[in-house]
Amino acid sequence: MRLLIFYVFLCCSTIFFAQTKNPISKLDSTLYYRSLSKKSSLSKEERLAHAIKSSNLAKRTKVDSTILSSNRNLSVLYYITRNFNLFKKINQDNLRLAVKLKDSSALVAANRNLGVYYDNNSQNDSAFYYYSKTLKLYDNLQQSLKKVEVLVNIADIQETEKDYFGSEETAVEAIKLLNTLPKDEIILDQLWILNNLIGIISFKLKKYDRSLEYHSNALEISNRMDDGYFNSLYSTNNQAYVYRLKGELDTSISLYQSVLDTKNLYEEDPLFYALILTNTTYAKSLKENRNIAEIEQSFQRAYKIGDSLKDPMTKLGATIDFSKFYIDIDEKEKALAYAKESYELAKETSSNDIVLESLLLLSKLKNGEAAKKYLNEHIKLSDSLLNVERDVRNKFARITLETDQLEAENERITLQKIWLSIVSIVLLLTLFLLYIIITQRAKNKELKFKQVQQEANEEIYNLMLSQQDKVDEARAGEKKRISEELHDGVLGRLFGTRLSLDSFNFNEGKEAVANRSKYINELKIIEEDIRKISHDLNTDFVSGSEFIDILSELIEKQTLAYQLKFDFKHTDDINWESVSNKTKINIYRIIQESLQNIYKHANADTVKISIRLKNDVICLIITDDGDGFDINRSKKGIGLKNISSRVDELLGTVDFDSEINKGTAIKINVPYSNN
């Protein structure tokens, strides 16, 4: 029996190890062939064969991440070996796998590659769709340079489809991104492309000065590049073209000629040389003092270069300009021949703008029904192209919208699945918790009762602490208020009375006796005030118009004692009966303290006091013509601190304005409520 069990275990172990060994072997082989496919020493065909083996082995592992890695490598080699249909198919597969694995990097690569495929095949709507999706993914990955490359492709598609405003907007966005990056050769080349593109868009929109500005930017960028030789020639050619459109023929010819005179240009790029020769010749043909024989010879040479190189675009440029030149010199037969050739070449190369121009020339060169036929064809094609351009602009906007809607729908479906899972889990947890709650209800009730008791005890304790804090706060406030009352009220009046009595020490006679008696009575009043403070510190101060009388009496007595001239002004629009006693007491003490400070420190002759109402605010202003002080350097004494404290207590504002030898002004604003 033991032997049988051991035999069964041995068989199972053999099967298990056989099953685990095979995937590991396939994975190793996948990685091995993938590494071979990346060896630059091998030919493209050999590398492609190894990449295909790696992809096939990866599929046998049934591991999606391994399959995706091998397929991405194979995609690169399909592109290098120009197997574009297979390149498209494998990237479609990669896109599905990347979505399944939520691999952001693979999603970017697949969408970008599909955009490149459709872009190369002139399927601009599909290219725009995949580039737009790539752009959104780059926003998440924050890869600025890669994002710029996609923006450049999108801008180029928009310009090709004559969505000029959209193209310019995309190009400007790319330039802003590039300006945040360190300037190397790649960055400069992209900047040149974008500035050149905006320059081309601008002259197509007939914004010639703006076009020259961007072509000048492109030229300056090309001069900063290590390999910007041809870029500078292209920018100069574009500048010359814009100057020709503006009618500045001498500048245009000079720029064209500078490119044409470039050493070895014909040997290095004969097609570009033929283009420049055509452009230069046509610009010269527009001048009044033109050399017809020289112009004909130059046009023919440019035409022959295009013909010898079998380049229809070069021939097209020469034939259309040749035809316009012959119309200008009134050689209609030659003009007609070149216009017809231009028309055929434009249709062959799908150059719709040149087709329109050729049809217009033919309608002018023909008579009768033939001219009418060409003109009708021109109108029909022009209207068709306008509709196509309008549809393209709408299509790009629609593609962007549909892409956003599709992504939003995918997010909504994903969110729904997440919520469904969450709801299911919550429901199960709820049922489980409900069971626990029912079985533990008695214990929970007891625990809850204890908890409520504890919370009640804590609340009572916190309330006691809060009440104690309020008592302490009230006690401190009362001490402060008594201090202010004694300092600002009683001491101020005692000080004034003492000075007055001192002034009569050396006087004799009935008048002196009467004055002394008067101030002795004042001392009795002060005694009553002290008794009043000690018994009831918060009794009503004064009410009605009596408050102004009391202020007037205070000011008269204080200024007389301090030998000051005074000017007291007040308005009658303040209902002092509605003003709180607290406010009136503090205003009284502020004036009293201010007069005392003026006497002690200001050496003033005159004091002015005004009280008025403005926008429901009581405005109290006390000014003197004394010595003044430096507000920034001077430390506030207890008198100024008491004034500020009283104003703060009334929720008002105080402003001390003083200059040396120019006096002092105290401006106080206190809220007024006529209740």
C-alpha positions as CSV (number, residue, x, y, z in Angstrom):
1,M,0.0,0.0,0.0
2,R,2.8,2.4,0.9
3,L,4.5,1.6,-2.4
4,L,1.4,2.4,-4.3
5,I,1.0,5.8,-2.6
6,F,4.6,6.6,-3.3
7,Y,4.2,5.7,-7.0
8,V,1.1,7.9,-7.3
9,F,2.9,10.8,-5.7
10,L,5.9,10.3,-8.0
11,C,3.6,10.4,-11.1
12,C,1.8,13.5,-9.9
13,S,5.2,15.2,-9.2
14,T,6.4,14.3,-12.7
15,I,3.3,15.8,-14.3
16,F,3.6,19.0,-12.2
17,F,7.3,19.6,-13.0
18,A,6.6,18.9,-16.7
19,Q,3.8,21.5,-16.7
20,T,5.9,24.1,-14.9
21,K,9.1,23.5,-16.9
22,N,7.4,24.1,-20.2
23,P,6.2,27.8,-19.6
24,I,9.6,28.7,-18.2
25,S,11.3,27.3,-21.2
26,K,9.0,29.2,-23.6
27,L,9.5,32.4,-21.6
28,D,13.3,32.1,-21.8
29,S,13.1,31.4,-25.6
30,T,10.8,34.4,-26.0
31,L,13.3,36.7,-24.3
32,Y,16.2,35.1,-26.2
33,Y,14.7,35.8,-29.6
34,R,13.5,39.2,-28.6
35,S,17.1,40.1,-27.6
36,L,18.4,38.8,-31.0
37,S,15.8,41.0,-32.8
38,K,17.4,44.1,-31.2
39,K,21.0,43.4,-32.4
40,S,22.0,46.1,-34.8
41,S,24.8,43.8,-36.2
42,L,22.1,41.6,-37.9
43,S,20.2,42.6,-41.1
44,K,16.7,44.0,-40.9
45,E,15.3,40.7,-42.3
46,E,17.1,38.6,-39.7
47,R,16.0,40.9,-36.9
48,L,12.4,40.7,-38.2
49,A,12.5,36.9,-38.3
50,H,13.7,36.7,-34.6
51,A,11.0,39.2,-33.6
52,I,8.3,37.1,-35.2
53,K,9.6,34.0,-33.4
54,S,9.6,35.9,-30.1
55,S,6.0,37.0,-30.7
56,N,4.8,33.5,-31.5
57,L,6.5,32.0,-28.5
58,A,5.0,34.7,-26.3
59,K,1.5,33.8,-27.4
60,R,2.1,30.2,-26.3
61,T,2.9,31.4,-22.7
62,K,-0.6,32.9,-22.6
63,V,0.8,35.7,-20.5
64,D,-0.6,39.0,-21.8
65,S,2.2,41.2,-20.6
66,T,4.8,39.0,-22.3
67,I,2.8,38.9,-25.5
68,L,2.4,42.7,-25.4
69,S,6.2,43.3,-24.9
70,S,7.1,41.0,-27.9
71,N,4.4,42.5,-30.1
72,R,5.6,46.0,-29.4
73,N,9.1,45.0,-30.4
74,L,7.7,43.3,-33.5
75,S,5.8,46.5,-34.4
76,V,9.1,48.5,-34.5
77,L,10.6,46.0,-37.0
78,Y,7.5,46.0,-39.2
79,Y,7.8,49.7,-39.5
80,I,11.6,49.6,-40.2
81,T,11.1,46.9,-42.9
82,R,8.1,48.9,-44.3
83,N,5.5,46.2,-43.7
84,F,2.9,48.8,-43.0
85,N,-0.2,46.6,-43.2
86,L,1.2,44.2,-40.7
87,F,2.4,47.3,-38.7
88,K,-1.2,48.4,-38.5
89,K,-2.6,45.0,-37.6
90,I,-0.2,44.3,-34.7
91,N,-0.7,47.8,-33.2
92,Q,-4.5,47.2,-33.3
93,D,-3.8,43.9,-31.3
94,N,-1.4,45.8,-29.0
95,L,-4.1,48.4,-28.3
96,R,-6.6,45.8,-27.2
97,L,-4.0,44.2,-24.9
98,A,-2.9,47.5,-23.5
99,V,-6.5,48.4,-22.6
100,K,-7.0,45.0,-21.0
101,L,-3.7,45.4,-18.9
102,K,-4.3,49.1,-18.3
103,D,-0.7,49.7,-19.5
104,S,-0.4,53.5,-20.1
105,S,2.9,53.3,-21.9
106,A,1.6,50.6,-24.3
107,L,-1.6,52.5,-24.9
108,V,0.4,55.6,-25.9
109,A,2.7,53.5,-28.2
110,A,-0.2,51.8,-30.0
111,N,-2.3,54.9,-30.5
112,R,0.7,56.9,-31.7
113,N,1.7,54.1,-34.1
114,L,-1.8,53.8,-35.6
115,G,-1.8,57.6,-36.0
116,V,1.5,57.4,-37.9
117,Y,0.1,54.6,-40.1
118,Y,-3.0,56.6,-41.1
119,D,-1.0,59.8,-41.4
120,N,1.4,58.1,-43.9
121,N,-1.6,56.8,-45.9
122,S,-3.2,60.3,-46.0
123,Q,-6.2,59.1,-44.0
124,N,-6.2,62.3,-42.0
125,D,-9.4,61.8,-40.1
126,S,-8.2,58.5,-38.6
127,A,-4.7,59.9,-38.0
128,F,-6.2,62.8,-36.2
129,Y,-8.4,60.5,-34.1
130,Y,-5.5,58.4,-32.9
131,Y,-3.1,61.3,-32.4
132,S,-5.8,63.0,-30.3
133,K,-6.1,60.0,-28.1
134,T,-2.3,59.8,-27.8
135,L,-2.3,63.5,-26.8
136,K,-4.7,62.9,-23.9
137,L,-2.6,60.0,-22.7
138,Y,0.6,62.1,-22.8
139,D,-1.2,64.7,-20.6
140,N,-1.4,62.0,-18.0
141,L,2.2,60.8,-18.5
142,Q,3.7,64.3,-18.6
143,Q,6.1,63.6,-21.5
144,S,6.6,67.0,-23.0
145,L,8.8,66.2,-26.0
146,K,6.7,63.3,-27.1
147,K,3.6,65.4,-26.7
148,V,5.2,68.1,-28.9
149,E,5.8,65.5,-31.6
150,V,2.2,64.5,-31.6
151,L,1.1,68.2,-31.6
152,V,3.3,68.8,-34.6
153,N,1.7,65.9,-36.5
154,I,-1.8,67.2,-35.6
155,A,-1.0,70.7,-36.7
156,D,0.4,69.4,-40.0
157,I,-2.9,67.4,-40.6
158,Q,-5.0,70.5,-39.8
159,E,-3.0,72.7,-42.1
160,T,-3.2,70.1,-44.9
161,E,-7.0,70.0,-44.5
162,K,-7.0,73.8,-44.4
163,D,-8.2,74.1,-40.8
164,Y,-5.8,77.0,-40.5
165,F,-7.0,78.4,-37.2
166,G,-7.0,74.9,-35.5
167,S,-3.5,74.2,-36.9
168,E,-2.2,77.5,-35.6
169,E,-3.7,77.0,-32.2
170,T,-2.1,73.5,-32.0
171,A,1.3,74.8,-33.1
172,V,1.3,77.6,-30.5
173,E,0.5,75.1,-27.8
174,A,3.5,73.0,-29.0
175,I,5.8,76.1,-29.0
176,K,4.8,76.9,-25.4
177,L,5.8,73.4,-24.4
178,L,9.1,73.5,-26.2
179,N,10.0,76.8,-24.6
180,T,10.0,75.1,-21.2
181,L,12.6,72.5,-22.4
182,P,16.4,72.9,-22.7
183,K,17.4,73.8,-26.3
184,D,19.2,71.0,-28.0
185,E,19.2,70.1,-31.7
186,I,15.9,68.1,-31.6
187,I,14.1,70.9,-29.7
188,L,15.4,73.6,-32.1
189,D,14.4,71.5,-35.1
190,Q,10.8,71.2,-33.8
191,L,10.7,74.9,-33.0
192,W,11.8,75.6,-36.6
193,I,9.0,73.3,-38.0
194,L,6.4,75.0,-35.9
195,N,7.4,78.6,-36.6
196,N,7.7,77.7,-40.3
197,L,4.2,76.2,-40.2
198,I,2.6,79.3,-38.6
199,G,4.4,81.4,-41.2
200,I,2.9,79.4,-44.0
201,I,-0.6,79.5,-42.4
202,S,-0.3,83.3,-41.9
203,F,0.4,84.0,-45.6
204,K,-2.4,81.7,-46.6
205,L,-4.7,83.8,-44.4
206,K,-3.1,86.9,-46.0
207,K,-1.5,88.0,-42.8
208,Y,1.7,88.8,-44.5
209,D,3.5,90.8,-41.7
210,R,2.8,88.0,-39.2
211,S,4.0,85.5,-41.7
212,L,7.3,87.4,-42.1
213,E,7.6,87.5,-38.3
214,Y,7.4,83.7,-37.9
215,H,9.6,83.0,-40.9
216,S,12.2,85.4,-39.4
217,N,11.9,83.4,-36.1
218,A,12.4,80.2,-38.1
219,L,15.5,81.6,-39.8
220,E,17.0,82.7,-36.5
221,I,16.4,79.2,-35.1
222,S,18.0,77.5,-38.1
223,N,21.1,79.6,-37.6
224,R,21.4,78.3,-34.0
225,M,21.2,74.7,-35.2
226,D,24.3,72.6,-36.0
227,D,22.6,71.1,-39.0
228,G,20.2,73.9,-40.0
229,Y,21.7,74.6,-43.4
230,F,18.7,73.6,-45.5
231,N,16.3,74.9,-42.9
232,S,17.7,78.4,-43.4
233,L,17.4,78.1,-47.2
234,Y,13.8,77.0,-46.9
235,S,13.0,79.9,-44.5
236,T,14.7,82.4,-46.8
237,N,12.6,81.1,-49.7
238,N,9.4,81.4,-47.7
239,Q,10.3,85.0,-46.8
240,A,11.0,85.8,-50.4
241,Y,7.6,84.3,-51.4
242,V,5.8,86.5,-48.8
243,Y,7.6,89.7,-50.0
244,R,6.5,88.8,-53.6
245,L,2.9,88.5,-52.4
246,K,3.2,91.9,-50.7
247,G,4.5,93.4,-54.0
248,E,8.0,94.1,-52.7
249,L,9.6,92.5,-55.7
250,D,13.2,93.8,-55.2
251,T,13.4,92.4,-51.7
252,S,11.8,89.1,-52.9
253,I,14.2,88.8,-55.8
254,S,17.2,89.6,-53.6
255,L,16.3,86.8,-51.1
256,Y,15.6,84.3,-53.9
257,Q,18.9,85.1,-55.5
258,S,20.8,84.6,-52.2
259,V,19.4,81.1,-52.0
260,L,20.0,80.5,-55.7
261,D,23.6,81.5,-55.4
262,T,24.3,79.0,-52.6
263,K,27.3,77.0,-53.4
264,N,26.6,73.4,-54.7
265,L,22.9,73.8,-54.2
266,Y,22.1,72.2,-57.6
267,E,24.3,69.2,-56.8
268,E,23.0,68.7,-53.3
269,D,19.2,69.2,-54.1
270,P,18.4,69.7,-57.7
271,L,14.6,69.7,-57.1
272,F,14.9,72.5,-54.5
273,Y,17.2,74.4,-56.9
274,A,14.6,74.1,-59.7
275,L,11.9,75.4,-57.3
276,I,14.0,78.4,-56.3
277,L,14.8,79.1,-60.0
278,T,11.1,79.1,-60.8
279,N,10.3,81.4,-58.0
280,T,13.1,83.8,-58.8
281,T,12.2,83.9,-62.5
282,Y,8.5,84.5,-61.8
283,A,9.3,87.3,-59.4
284,K,11.5,88.9,-62.1
285,S,8.8,88.4,-64.7
286,L,6.5,90.7,-62.6
287,K,8.9,93.7,-62.9
288,E,8.4,96.3,-65.6
289,N,12.1,96.3,-66.7
290,R,12.2,92.5,-67.2
291,N,14.4,90.6,-69.7
292,I,11.9,88.4,-71.5
293,A,14.5,86.2,-73.2
294,E,16.3,85.6,-69.9
295,I,13.0,84.8,-68.1
296,E,12.0,82.3,-70.9
297,Q,15.4,80.6,-70.6
298,S,15.2,80.3,-66.8
299,F,11.6,78.9,-66.9
300,Q,12.7,76.3,-69.5
301,R,15.7,75.3,-67.5
302,A,13.5,74.8,-64.4
303,Y,11.0,72.8,-66.4
304,K,13.8,70.6,-67.9
305,I,15.2,69.8,-64.4
306,G,11.8,68.6,-63.2
307,D,11.3,66.6,-66.4
308,S,14.7,65.0,-66.3
309,L,14.1,64.0,-62.6
310,K,10.5,62.9,-63.4
311,D,9.2,65.1,-60.7
312,P,5.7,66.3,-61.6
313,M,5.6,68.9,-58.7
314,T,8.6,70.8,-60.1
315,K,7.2,70.7,-63.6
316,L,3.9,71.9,-62.2
317,G,5.5,74.9,-60.5
318,A,7.2,75.9,-63.8
319,T,4.2,75.4,-66.1
320,I,1.7,77.4,-64.1
321,D,4.2,80.4,-63.7
322,F,5.2,80.0,-67.4
323,S,1.6,80.2,-68.5
324,K,0.9,83.4,-66.4
325,F,4.1,84.9,-67.8
326,Y,3.0,84.3,-71.4
327,I,-0.4,85.7,-70.7
328,D,1.3,88.8,-69.4
329,I,3.3,89.3,-72.6
330,D,0.3,88.4,-74.7
331,E,1.5,85.1,-76.2
332,K,-1.8,83.3,-75.8
333,E,-0.9,80.1,-77.7
334,K,2.1,79.4,-75.5
335,A,0.2,80.4,-72.4
336,L,-2.7,78.0,-73.4
337,A,-0.3,75.1,-73.9
338,Y,1.4,75.5,-70.5
339,A,-2.0,76.1,-68.8
340,K,-3.3,72.8,-70.2
341,E,-0.2,71.0,-69.1
342,S,-0.4,72.6,-65.6
343,Y,-4.1,71.5,-65.4
344,E,-3.2,67.9,-66.2
345,L,-0.2,67.8,-63.8
346,A,-2.3,69.4,-61.0
347,K,-5.0,66.7,-61.4
348,E,-2.4,64.0,-61.5
349,T,-0.8,65.2,-58.2
350,S,-4.1,66.2,-56.6
351,S,-3.0,69.8,-56.3
352,N,-6.4,71.3,-56.0
353,D,-5.2,74.9,-55.7
354,I,-3.3,74.7,-58.9
355,V,-6.2,72.9,-60.6
356,L,-8.4,76.0,-59.7
357,E,-5.7,78.4,-60.9
358,S,-5.2,76.4,-64.2
359,L,-9.0,76.4,-64.8
360,L,-9.2,80.1,-64.3
361,L,-6.3,80.7,-66.8
362,L,-7.9,78.3,-69.3
363,S,-11.3,80.2,-69.0
364,K,-9.5,83.4,-69.9
365,L,-7.5,81.9,-72.8
366,K,-10.5,80.2,-74.4
367,N,-13.5,81.7,-76.0
368,G,-17.2,80.8,-76.1
369,E,-18.4,77.5,-74.8
370,A,-14.9,76.2,-74.1
371,A,-14.2,79.2,-71.8
372,K,-17.6,78.8,-70.2
373,K,-16.9,75.1,-69.6
374,Y,-13.6,75.8,-67.8
375,L,-15.2,78.5,-65.7
376,N,-18.1,76.3,-64.6
377,E,-15.7,73.6,-63.7
378,H,-13.7,76.1,-61.7
379,I,-16.8,77.3,-59.8
380,K,-18.0,73.7,-59.2
381,L,-14.6,72.6,-57.9
382,S,-14.2,75.7,-55.8
383,D,-17.6,75.2,-54.1
384,S,-16.8,71.6,-53.6
385,L,-13.5,72.4,-51.9
386,L,-15.1,75.0,-49.7
387,N,-17.7,72.4,-48.5
388,V,-14.9,69.8,-48.0
389,E,-12.9,72.4,-45.9
390,R,-16.0,73.2,-43.8
391,D,-16.7,69.5,-43.3
392,V,-13.1,68.8,-42.3
393,R,-13.2,71.5,-39.7
394,N,-16.4,70.2,-38.4
395,K,-15.1,66.6,-38.6
396,F,-12.1,67.4,-36.5
397,A,-14.2,69.0,-33.9
398,R,-16.6,66.0,-34.1
399,I,-13.7,63.5,-33.8
400,T,-12.5,65.3,-30.7
401,L,-16.0,65.4,-29.2
402,E,-16.7,61.7,-30.0
403,T,-13.3,60.7,-28.6
404,D,-14.1,62.5,-25.3
405,Q,-17.6,61.0,-25.3
406,L,-16.2,57.5,-25.9
407,E,-13.7,57.9,-23.1
408,A,-16.4,59.3,-20.8
409,E,-18.7,56.3,-21.6
410,N,-15.9,53.9,-20.9
411,E,-15.2,55.6,-17.6
412,R,-18.9,55.5,-16.8
413,I,-19.1,51.8,-17.5
414,T,-16.0,51.1,-15.5
415,L,-17.4,53.2,-12.7
416,Q,-20.7,51.3,-12.8
417,K,-18.8,48.0,-12.5
418,I,-16.9,49.4,-9.5
419,W,-20.0,50.6,-7.8
420,L,-21.8,47.3,-8.5
421,S,-18.9,45.5,-6.8
422,I,-19.0,48.0,-3.9
423,V,-22.7,47.7,-3.5
424,S,-22.5,43.9,-3.4
425,I,-19.7,44.0,-0.8
426,V,-21.6,46.5,1.3
427,L,-24.8,44.4,1.1
428,L,-23.0,41.3,2.3
429,L,-21.2,43.3,5.1
430,T,-24.6,44.8,6.1
431,L,-26.2,41.4,6.4
432,F,-23.3,40.2,8.4
433,L,-23.3,43.2,10.7
434,L,-27.1,43.0,11.1
435,Y,-26.6,39.5,12.4
436,I,-24.0,40.6,14.9
437,I,-26.1,43.6,16.0
438,I,-29.2,41.3,16.6
439,T,-27.1,38.8,18.6
440,Q,-25.4,41.5,20.7
441,R,-28.3,43.9,21.2
442,A,-28.5,43.5,24.9
443,K,-24.8,44.1,25.5
444,N,-24.9,47.1,23.1
445,K,-27.8,48.7,25.1
446,E,-25.8,48.4,28.3
447,L,-22.7,49.8,26.7
448,K,-24.7,52.6,25.2
449,F,-26.2,53.5,28.6
450,K,-22.7,53.7,30.1
451,Q,-21.5,55.7,27.2
452,V,-24.3,58.2,27.6
453,Q,-23.6,58.5,31.3
454,Q,-19.9,59.2,30.6
455,E,-20.7,61.8,28.0
456,A,-23.1,63.5,30.4
457,N,-20.4,63.6,33.1
458,E,-17.9,64.9,30.6
459,E,-20.4,67.6,29.5
460,I,-21.0,68.7,33.1
461,Y,-17.3,68.9,33.7
462,N,-16.6,70.9,30.6
463,L,-19.5,73.3,31.5
464,M,-17.9,73.8,34.9
465,L,-14.6,74.6,33.3
466,S,-16.2,76.9,30.8
467,Q,-18.0,78.8,33.6
468,Q,-14.8,79.1,35.6
469,D,-13.0,80.5,32.5
470,K,-15.8,83.1,32.1
471,V,-15.6,84.1,35.8
472,D,-11.8,84.5,35.5
473,E,-12.2,86.5,32.3
474,A,-14.8,88.8,33.8
475,R,-12.7,89.3,36.9
476,A,-9.7,90.3,34.8
477,G,-11.8,92.6,32.6
478,E,-13.3,94.3,35.7
479,K,-9.8,94.9,37.1
480,K,-8.7,96.4,33.9
481,R,-11.8,98.6,33.7
482,I,-11.4,99.8,37.3
483,S,-7.8,100.7,36.5
484,E,-8.8,102.7,33.5
485,E,-11.6,104.5,35.4
486,L,-9.2,105.5,38.2
487,H,-6.4,106.5,35.9
488,D,-8.4,108.3,33.2
489,G,-11.2,109.7,35.4
490,V,-10.3,110.3,39.0
491,L,-6.6,110.8,38.7
492,G,-7.0,113.1,35.7
493,R,-9.5,115.3,37.6
494,L,-7.4,115.2,40.8
495,F,-4.3,116.3,38.7
496,G,-6.3,119.2,37.2
497,T,-7.7,120.3,40.5
498,R,-4.3,120.1,42.2
499,L,-2.8,122.3,39.5
500,S,-5.6,124.8,39.9
501,L,-5.1,124.9,43.7
502,D,-1.3,125.3,43.2
503,S,-1.9,128.3,41.0
504,F,-3.8,130.1,43.9
505,N,-1.2,129.4,46.6
506,F,0.2,132.8,46.2
507,N,-3.0,134.7,45.7
508,E,-5.0,136.3,48.4
509,G,-8.2,138.1,48.6
510,K,-11.9,137.1,48.2
511,E,-11.4,135.9,44.7
512,A,-8.7,133.5,45.7
513,V,-10.8,132.3,48.6
514,A,-13.8,131.7,46.2
515,N,-11.7,129.8,43.7
516,R,-10.2,127.6,46.5
517,S,-13.7,127.0,47.7
518,K,-14.7,126.0,44.1
519,Y,-11.9,123.5,43.8
520,I,-12.6,122.1,47.3
521,N,-16.1,121.4,46.0
522,E,-14.5,119.8,43.0
523,L,-12.6,117.5,45.3
524,K,-15.8,116.6,47.0
525,I,-17.3,115.7,43.7
526,I,-14.2,113.5,43.0
527,E,-14.8,111.9,46.4
528,E,-18.3,111.1,45.3
529,D,-17.1,109.7,42.0
530,I,-14.7,107.3,43.9
531,R,-17.5,106.2,46.1
532,K,-19.7,105.7,43.1
533,I,-17.1,103.6,41.3
534,S,-16.6,101.5,44.4
535,H,-20.4,100.8,44.7
536,D,-21.7,100.6,41.2
537,L,-19.1,100.8,38.3
538,N,-21.7,100.2,35.6
539,T,-24.5,102.7,36.4
540,D,-25.8,104.9,33.6
541,F,-23.4,107.7,32.7
542,V,-25.6,110.5,31.2
543,S,-28.3,110.7,28.6
544,G,-29.7,113.0,26.0
545,S,-28.3,116.4,25.3
546,E,-26.8,116.5,28.9
547,F,-23.9,114.4,27.6
548,I,-22.7,117.2,25.3
549,D,-23.1,119.6,28.3
550,I,-20.9,117.4,30.4
551,L,-18.3,117.2,27.7
552,S,-18.3,121.0,27.3
553,E,-17.9,121.4,31.0
554,L,-15.0,118.9,31.0
555,I,-13.2,120.6,28.2
556,E,-13.7,124.1,29.7
557,K,-12.4,123.1,33.1
558,Q,-9.4,121.0,31.7
559,T,-8.3,123.7,29.3
560,L,-8.6,126.4,31.9
561,A,-6.5,124.4,34.3
562,Y,-3.9,123.6,31.6
563,Q,-4.0,127.2,30.2
564,L,-5.0,126.0,26.7
565,K,-7.2,127.6,24.1
566,F,-9.9,125.3,22.8
567,D,-12.4,124.9,20.0
568,F,-15.2,122.4,20.6
569,K,-17.6,121.6,17.7
570,H,-20.4,119.0,17.6
571,T,-23.4,118.2,15.5
572,D,-27.0,117.7,16.7
573,D,-27.8,114.7,14.5
574,I,-26.5,112.2,17.1
575,N,-29.3,110.8,19.4
576,W,-27.2,110.4,22.6
577,E,-30.1,108.8,24.4
578,S,-29.8,105.8,22.0
579,V,-26.0,105.6,22.5
580,S,-25.0,103.1,25.2
581,N,-23.6,104.3,28.5
582,K,-20.5,102.2,27.8
583,T,-19.8,104.2,24.6
584,K,-20.4,107.6,26.3
585,I,-18.2,106.7,29.3
586,N,-15.4,105.7,27.0
587,I,-15.7,108.9,24.8
588,Y,-15.6,111.0,28.0
589,R,-12.5,109.2,29.3
590,I,-10.7,109.4,25.9
591,I,-11.2,113.2,25.7
592,Q,-10.1,113.5,29.3
593,E,-7.0,111.4,28.8
594,S,-6.1,113.2,25.6
595,L,-6.3,116.7,27.2
596,Q,-4.0,115.4,30.0
597,N,-1.5,114.0,27.5
598,I,-1.5,117.3,25.6
599,Y,-0.7,119.2,28.7
600,K,2.0,116.8,29.9
601,H,3.8,116.2,26.6
602,A,2.8,118.5,23.8
603,N,3.6,122.0,24.9
604,A,0.6,123.1,22.9
605,D,-1.3,126.4,22.8
606,T,-4.6,125.3,21.3
607,V,-6.6,122.1,21.2
608,K,-9.5,121.4,18.7
609,I,-12.2,118.8,19.4
610,S,-15.0,117.8,17.0
611,I,-17.7,115.2,17.1
612,R,-19.8,114.5,14.1
613,L,-21.9,111.7,12.5
614,K,-20.9,110.2,9.1
615,N,-22.4,107.0,7.6
616,D,-23.6,105.7,10.9
617,V,-20.2,106.3,12.5
618,I,-19.4,108.7,15.4
619,C,-16.2,110.6,14.3
620,L,-14.2,112.1,17.2
621,I,-11.1,114.2,16.2
622,I,-8.7,115.7,18.7
623,T,-5.9,117.9,17.4
624,D,-3.3,120.1,19.0
625,D,-0.6,122.5,17.7
626,G,2.1,121.1,20.0
627,D,5.6,119.5,19.5
628,G,4.3,116.3,18.0
629,F,6.2,113.0,18.1
630,D,7.6,110.2,15.8
631,I,4.9,107.6,15.6
632,N,7.2,104.9,14.2
633,R,9.8,105.3,17.0
634,S,7.9,106.5,20.0
635,K,6.7,103.8,22.4
636,K,3.1,104.2,23.5
637,G,2.6,105.3,27.1
638,I,-0.2,104.1,29.3
639,G,-2.3,107.0,28.1
640,L,-2.2,106.2,24.4
641,K,-2.6,102.5,25.3
642,N,-5.7,103.2,27.3
643,I,-7.2,105.2,24.4
644,S,-6.5,102.3,22.0
645,S,-8.0,99.8,24.5
646,R,-11.1,101.9,24.9
647,V,-11.6,102.2,21.1
648,D,-11.1,98.4,20.7
649,E,-13.7,97.8,23.4
650,L,-16.2,99.9,21.3
651,L,-15.3,97.9,18.1
652,G,-14.0,101.2,16.6
653,T,-10.8,102.4,15.0
654,V,-8.2,104.9,16.1
655,D,-5.5,106.6,14.0
656,F,-2.6,108.6,15.6
657,D,-1.2,111.2,13.1
658,S,1.7,113.3,14.3
659,E,4.8,115.0,13.0
660,I,7.7,116.7,14.9
661,N,6.9,120.4,15.4
662,K,3.6,120.0,13.5
663,G,1.2,118.8,16.3
664,T,-0.8,115.7,16.7
665,A,-4.2,114.5,15.5
666,I,-6.2,111.6,17.0
667,K,-9.0,110.3,14.7
668,I,-11.5,107.9,16.3
669,N,-14.4,106.2,14.6
670,V,-17.0,104.4,16.7
671,P,-20.1,102.5,15.3
672,Y,-23.4,104.3,15.9
673,S,-26.7,102.5,16.2
674,N,-29.9,104.7,16.6
675,N,-32.0,102.1,18.3
